[in-house]
């Protein structure tokens, strides 16, 4: 079964920091709950796994990731991922992700197009439910992506500050040192929300149940 996804996610970080995360394959993979890169074969080939846990039960999917394209000028990443579990289920995803400028210099947009093919027990969900599950997983991924990008320093501000310090006249520096500086207030930075480290399979299951009942009873209304 094949599912195609086209998504746009606004980000409250600038394009440079968002691209720094997206262009780092292990960092991007780490934003997906339960996923991790386990081995780097070369600059374009990786091995990884995804763990799903529901109560005491758990499952692990091992797979391969190939970077098909990495365009810094266009801020675009294309990769192909394939994986399987011991139960015979398998999945593959061809993903193209791009960072676009936002409405302001301090914002950006993560644009993604994915073609997902699943076989085995996951194919039994059907296309509609697979889209719902994918939406929830991508939502958790983007939340983690925002946290990771926001944690990076703003390079433009740091560079400008360093340049100003380097060009400041020595006489001004000596005068400033002789005068007691006026303390400046440090701007308050709200703490970032906690990163989701595991796939919230219980929430996904509940979402599927609600969707099933909604379709069942909704179709009977006049």
Phi, psi and omega per residue, in radians:
X1 nan 2.388 -3.109
X2 -2.010 2.408 3.102
X3 -2.236 2.311 3.101
X4 -1.939 2.360 -3.082
X5 -2.241 2.342 3.031
X6 -2.250 2.040 -3.010
X7 -2.320 2.628 3.021
X8 -2.308 2.181 -3.117
X9 -2.164 1.992 3.059
X10 -1.140 2.459 3.124
X11 -2.136 2.422 3.122
X12 -1.615 0.667 3.059
X13 -2.361 2.743 -3.121
X14 -1.248 2.852 -3.081
X15 -1.063 -0.651 -3.087
X16 -1.082 -0.807 -3.128
X17 -1.233 -0.662 3.109
X18 -1.100 -0.723 3.131
X19 -1.186 -0.602 3.129
X20 -1.041 -0.647 3.085
X21 -1.309 -0.812 -3.075
X22 -1.100 -0.641 -3.112
X23 -1.343 -0.173 3.086
X24 -1.722 1.739 -3.022
X25 -1.013 -0.816 3.099
X26 -1.060 -0.666 3.128
X27 -1.171 -0.710 3.120
X28 -1.143 -0.772 3.117
X29 -1.085 -0.637 -3.138
X30 -1.168 -0.275 3.101
X31 -1.367 -0.317 3.097
X32 -1.436 2.112 -3.113
X33 -0.954 2.245 3.102
X34 1.465 -0.065 -3.086
X35 -1.798 2.641 3.119
X36 -2.794 2.546 3.006
X37 -1.443 2.200 -3.118
X38 -1.770 -0.364 -3.110
X39 -2.777 2.441 3.053
X40 -1.892 1.972 -3.110
X41 -1.395 -0.754 3.028
X42 -2.777 -2.873 -3.048
X43 -1.206 -0.298 -3.089
X44 -2.152 0.002 -3.104
X45 -2.265 2.293 -3.108
X46 -2.383 2.784 2.959
X47 -2.065 2.536 -3.105
X48 -2.726 -3.141 3.095
X49 -2.566 2.823 3.084
X50 -2.283 2.236 -3.142
X51 -1.947 2.327 3.107
X52 -2.113 2.289 -3.105
X53 -2.279 2.229 3.057
X54 -2.209 1.762 -3.071
X55 1.098 -2.298 3.141
X56 -1.371 -0.247 -3.102
X57 -1.525 2.534 3.129
X58 -2.577 2.756 3.100
X59 -2.479 2.628 -3.121
X60 -2.294 2.353 3.113
X61 -2.019 2.197 3.096
X62 -1.836 2.497 -3.095
X63 -2.797 -3.067 -3.121
X64 -2.172 2.549 3.099
X65 -2.189 2.282 3.087
X66 -2.133 2.204 3.075
X67 -1.449 1.980 -3.106
X68 -1.503 -0.537 3.141
X69 -2.752 2.507 3.088
X70 -2.503 1.739 -3.032
X71 -1.916 1.797 -3.100
X72 -1.186 -0.626 -3.128
X73 -1.117 -0.724 3.131
X74 -1.592 -0.067 -3.094
X75 0.918 0.895 -3.080
X76 -2.207 2.366 3.074
X77 -2.135 2.318 3.027
X78 -2.199 2.243 3.131
X79 -2.486 2.778 3.114
X80 -2.136 2.164 3.122
X81 -2.080 2.405 3.108
X82 -2.354 2.424 3.141
X83 -2.690 2.869 3.135
X84 -2.687 2.720 3.045
X85 -1.953 3.062 -3.092
X86 -1.253 -0.267 3.141
X87 -1.442 -0.048 3.098
X88 1.762 -0.087 3.095
X89 -1.387 2.568 3.133
X90 -2.520 2.803 3.135
X91 -2.686 2.637 3.043
X92 -2.430 2.633 -3.125
X93 -2.498 2.215 3.013
X94 -1.831 1.945 -3.005
X95 -2.048 2.337 2.983
X96 -2.134 2.085 -3.094
X97 -2.180 2.417 -3.099
X98 -2.351 2.480 3.016
X99 -1.712 2.098 3.107
X100 -1.936 2.673 3.089
X101 -1.092 2.562 3.094
X102 -1.601 -2.922 -3.140
X103 -1.220 -0.410 3.111
X104 -2.277 2.836 3.119
X105 -1.066 -0.380 -3.108
X106 -1.562 0.072 -3.125
X107 -2.246 2.867 3.105
X108 -2.681 3.115 -3.130
X109 -2.337 2.287 3.040
X110 -1.645 2.017 -3.104
X111 -1.937 2.254 -3.090
X112 -2.348 2.486 3.001
X113 -2.241 2.180 -3.092
X114 -2.327 2.449 3.007
X115 -2.034 1.956 -3.043
X116 -1.944 2.278 3.075
X117 -2.096 2.190 -3.141
X118 -2.148 2.549 3.106
X119 -2.348 2.729 3.135
X120 1.598 -2.589 -3.032
X121 -1.129 -0.480 -3.137
X122 -1.235 -0.469 3.120
X123 -1.178 -0.317 -3.130
X124 -1.242 -0.285 3.117
X125 -1.121 -0.563 -3.046
X126 1.564 2.800 -3.059
X127 -1.073 -0.764 -3.069
X128 -1.120 -0.792 -3.134
X129 -1.232 -0.568 3.098
X130 -1.117 -0.651 3.098
X131 -1.131 -0.717 3.130
X132 -1.114 -0.765 3.114
X133 -1.101 -0.758 3.135
X134 -1.084 -0.690 3.120
X135 -1.065 -0.720 -3.136
X136 -1.193 -0.752 3.132
X137 -1.128 -0.732 3.132
X138 -1.168 -0.588 3.084
X139 -1.091 -0.747 3.087
X140 -1.155 -0.673 3.124
X141 -1.085 -0.813 -3.103
X142 -1.145 -0.648 3.082
X143 -1.025 -0.787 3.119
X144 -1.197 -0.617 3.118
X145 -1.103 -0.748 3.118
X146 -1.064 -0.759 -3.131
X147 -1.090 -0.790 -3.107
X148 -1.133 -0.729 -3.127
X149 -1.218 -0.701 -3.128
X150 -1.170 -0.415 -3.131
X151 -1.322 -0.278 3.136
X152 -1.340 2.577 3.103
X153 -1.221 2.610 3.091
X154 -1.366 1.833 -3.010
X155 -1.083 -0.668 -3.113
X156 -1.089 -0.760 -3.133
X157 -1.177 -0.742 -3.125
X158 -1.117 -0.710 -3.136
X159 -1.151 -0.762 -3.140
X160 -1.095 -0.717 3.137
X161 -1.121 -0.729 3.132
X162 -1.139 -0.672 -3.130
X163 -1.170 -0.715 3.123
X164 -1.110 -0.706 -3.135
X165 -1.163 -0.621 -3.105
X166 -1.258 -0.522 -3.080
X167 -1.689 0.009 -3.129
X168 -1.200 2.281 -3.127
X169 -1.050 2.565 -3.134
X170 -1.127 -0.588 -3.126
X171 -1.145 -0.717 3.115
X172 -1.113 -0.680 3.137
X173 -1.112 -0.712 -3.137
X174 -1.169 -0.708 3.132
X175 -1.127 -0.730 -3.135
X176 -1.116 -0.633 -3.130
X177 -1.187 -0.504 -3.117
X178 -1.376 -0.319 -3.107
X179 -1.768 2.379 3.117
X180 -1.162 2.104 -3.086
X181 -1.233 2.612 3.092
X182 -1.519 2.162 -3.125
X183 -1.033 2.429 3.096
X184 -1.951 2.525 -3.108
X185 -1.315 2.359 3.089
X186 -1.432 2.169 -3.107
X187 -1.064 2.471 -3.132
X188 -1.354 2.228 3.089
X189 -1.974 2.005 -3.117
X190 -1.130 2.495 -3.129
X191 -1.127 2.490 3.124
X192 -1.263 2.569 3.108
X193 -1.122 2.690 -3.100
X194 -1.112 2.418 3.129
X195 -1.267 2.424 3.086
X196 -1.430 2.002 -3.040
X197 -1.669 -0.279 3.133
X198 -2.292 2.628 3.059
X199 -1.131 2.223 -3.127
X200 -1.407 1.336 -3.051
X201 -1.159 -0.571 3.113
X202 -1.123 -0.721 3.115
X203 -1.137 -0.676 3.110
X204 -1.111 -0.774 3.136
X205 -1.061 -0.784 3.136
X206 -1.105 -0.665 3.117
X207 -1.106 -0.710 3.113
X208 -1.131 -0.716 3.128
X209 -1.087 -0.805 3.131
X210 -1.088 -0.701 3.122
X211 -1.137 -0.646 -3.137
X212 -1.168 -0.801 3.128
X213 -1.142 -0.659 3.133
X214 -1.091 -0.742 3.112
X215 -1.211 -0.600 -3.111
X216 -1.182 -0.887 -3.085
X217 -1.482 -0.490 3.135
X218 -1.150 -0.562 -3.114
X219 -1.280 -0.230 -3.106
X220 -1.661 -0.073 -3.120
X221 -1.341 2.586 -3.117
X222 -1.325 nan nan
